[in-house]
């Protein structure tokens, strides 16, 4: 067996920033500390923090007044911020800057009276937060069929934005259909799909043709991890999305396969290495490192935490 270990893989700059923010907040304030939604969509990360006293909540009113609260990497709506302020919470914003960029674009287009199509997945934390910036101006579009159902004239003043963790190919298909229906549609000067999502998809796209099986490290509710699994399957490779070695079945292998291994942007490297060791122990697998692109992006911690570091 041979493992093709894809790179880039795993944590992106936004996830690193969010996790570092929670680490520093925990060290500074101690528990109890609360996080609105999962800090990132990864069960290993979330359970690790739960074990250290962090409480994850789905509603602001679950947080006692005057408590310390961290907003997750996926961003929140203005309504959520107001609810936190009303409870006098010490709110620390760990939203990924690339998500914040989409929020600012939504505000800009709404002020200019555009109807905004948000390309994304219903119910995803990022989508909920972004649509909250301009709920009356935004329409969620999940696929090409949704575009065809839009009841707007071709000359309507419209713009599109995208969730940052989409499949690049899927997003491009939807955008192409939007342009067919609305030739004058506006869009941001720079794509919304984040660099890390694109890089991890590019690595799978390039390497899957050399593999028999693809293992994607990531949780089931991780949008970008699901897209990696789907992308591998589109190349006719058997692919599984797993949280760690406990999810691997020996029945998936004969023992002589080439296994492409990658990880979504919220999956820690520790679980990748655990899966590598699992395959080494059982199938005497060798590892070939395949790096298709360098990543050197870093996002600063939230200002309130940077000030704490100075003090």
N, C-alpha and C positions, 0 to 999 in steps of 0.2 A: 504494500500500500504506500502511496505517496500523498502527502498533504501539500496542496498549494495554499500557502498562507498569504492571503491578499492584503495589500496595503495601498492606500489608507484604509483603516478599519477602526471600529470602536469610537471612543469618546471624541466629540468635536469640541471646538472652543466654547460654544455656548453651554454644553453639558459640563465641561470642566469648570467654567465660571460658576454655574449654579451649584455644583457640588462643593466647590471651594467656599462659596458663600455660606452654605448651610454648615459646613465644618467650622468656619470661623464664628458664625453666630452661636453655634453650640458651645464652642470653647469660651466665648465671651459672656454669653448670657446664661449658659447652663440650661437644664430642662426645668420646667416645661418650655418647649418651643414648638410652634405650630407651623405647618406648611399647607398652603391652600392647593389642593390636588397633589398628585405625586410630583416630587421635585423633578424627576425625569421618568419617562415610561420604561422602567426596568425594575423587575421584581427583586433582583439581587440587591440593587442599590437601595430601594425603598425598605426592604426588610432589614438591611444592615442599619439604617438610621432608626427604624422602629426599635431595634434592639438597644439603641443608645438613648431612648427616651423621647424621640421626635414623634409628634402626633400629626398625622395627615388628615385633613378635613375636606369635605366637599361643600360645606356651607360656612359662611363667615360667622353665623350666629352659633356655631359649635365652639368658637374660640372665646374664652372668658375675656371680659373687658380688661384693658390695660396690659394685655399679653404681648409677647413677641411673635410676629407672624412673618413668614417668608412667602412671597409669591413665586411660583414655580417658573421654570425656563420657558413654558409655553405661553406666558402672558395672561393677563386678565382684562376684563372690561372695565370701563369707567364706573359702572354701577358697583362692581366689586370693590373698587378702591374707595368709593363713597361709603359703602357699608363698613369697611375696615376703619375708616376715619371716624364714623359715628360711634364705634365701639372703643375709640381711643386706643387702637392697636398700634404698637410700634412695628410698622410695616416695612419690610426690606424687600426691594424689588429685584429679583434675580432673573427677570425676563431676558431671554437671548436678544442681543441687539439686532439680529436679523429679523426677529419677530416684531420688535419695536419699529423697525423700518416699515413693515407692512401696515402696522397700526397708523403710523404717521401718513402713509400714502392714502389710507382709507379716509382719514380726517380731511386731507387736502382735497380729494376728489368730491367728498360729500359737500364741502364748503363751496365748491364750484358747480354744484347742482348736477353732478353725474349720477346716473344709475350705475352701481358698482357690482360687477359679477365677481364673487369670490369663488375661485376654483379650489375645492377642498372636500373633506369628508365630514358628513353630518355627525355632530356630537363630539368631534375631537376638541380637546381643550383649547388648542390654538385657534380653531375656527370660531368657537364660542367667544373667546376674548376679542378677536378681530371684528366679528360682526357686531359686538357690543359697542364699538366705536361709532358706528353709524347705522343702527338697526333699520331705520326707515329707508335708507338709500341702498342697502345691500341685498343681493340675491345670491343664494348658494347654488353653485353649479357643480355637480359631482361627476357628470359624464357627458358624452356627446348627445345622448338622448335628451338630457336636461336642456341643452342648448336649443334643440329643435322645438322644445315645448315653450320657449320664451315667447311671450305675447307682447312684443314691442316692435315698433316700426324700424326699418333699416336705418333711418336717419336719426334715431334716438341718440341723445348725448350719453354715451356709455363708456365705461372703462373696465379693465379686469385686473384683479390681483390674484395671487396664488398662496395657498398654504406652503410653508417652507419645506415640508418633508415629502412632497409628492414624487411619484414617478415622473421623471423628465419626459419620457416618451408619452405617457398618458396625458400629461399637462399640455404637451405640444399638439396632440390630436385635438384636444378641447379648444385650445387657442386658435388653431387653424379653422375649426368650424365657426367659432365666434367671429373671426375675421371675414369668413364667407358671408355670414348673416349681417354683420355690422362693419362694413368696410372702413369706417372712420373711427373704430374703437381705439380708445387711448390706453396706454399702458405705461408702467414705470420705466425710467431710462435704463434700469438694471433689473435683471430677472429677480424674482422673489425666492425661487427655490435655492436653498442655501448651498454654499460651496461644498460642504461635507456630504450632503445628500448626493450631489452630483458626482463627487469623486468616488464614493463608495459604489454607486451604480455603475460608473465607468469601469471600475475594477472588475466587477462581476461580469459586465458585458464583454470585457476583453478576455477574461480568463475562463469563463464557463465552458467555452468550446473545447478546452483541454481536459475537462473534468467529466467524471461519471456521476458524481454526487456532489451536492453543495449543502454545507451546513452553515446556517446563518445564526449567529448568536444574537439574541434579542428577545424581548417579551412580546406576547401576542397583541398587546395594545400599543405597541410601538409602530407608528405608521411607516417610518423610513425603513425599519427592519422588515416589515411585511412586503414593502416594495422590492427589497433585495431578493427575497424568496420568490416573488412573482417573476422578477426579471430572469432569475436562473431557470425557472420552469419554462419560460418562453423560449429558451434555447434547447428545450427537450432534455434538460438535466433534472434528475430527481432532486428535490430540495426540501429541507426541513428547517423550520424556525424553532429554535430551542433556547431555553433559559440557561442550560448548563449540561454537564455530562450525565446528570440524572435523567435527562430526557432522551438520551441516545439509546437506540435499540441495536443490539448486535445483529439482528435479523436484516438490517438495512445493507449489510456488507457481505461480500464473499471473501474479502481479504486482499484482493489484488487491484482495487480501484484506485483511481486518482480522485482525491476528495478536495474540493475547493472549500476553504473555510474563511469566512469573513464575519464581521460584527457590525450591527447597527450603531448609530451615533450615540446611543445611550447605554451600550453594553460595555462593561469593564473588561480590561485586558486579562484580569485574573481568571475570569471564566473561560476566555478563549484558551489560555494556557492549560487549564484543567481539561478541556476537551481534547487538546493536542496530546496531553499525557494519557488520556483514556484510550485514544487510538494507538498510541505507541505501545502501551502495555498489552493490548489485546491483539494487535495486528502487526506489531513491529514496524509501524509506519515511520517513514523518513519525512523530513520537512524541507520544503523548498520555499524560500521567501521570495515573493513577487511584488515589487513596489512599482506602481504605475505613475505615481505622482507624489511630490513632496508637499506636506502641509506645515505651515509655520504661522498659523493664525492664533492670536491670543486676544481675549476680551478682558478688560479690567473688571475688578469687583465693583459692586454697587458703591456709590459715593460714601454712603453712611459707614460701610465696612472699611473702605480705604481710610476714612478719617479715624476709625478705631485703631487701625494698624499703626497710624502715625503716633497715636497717643500711647 
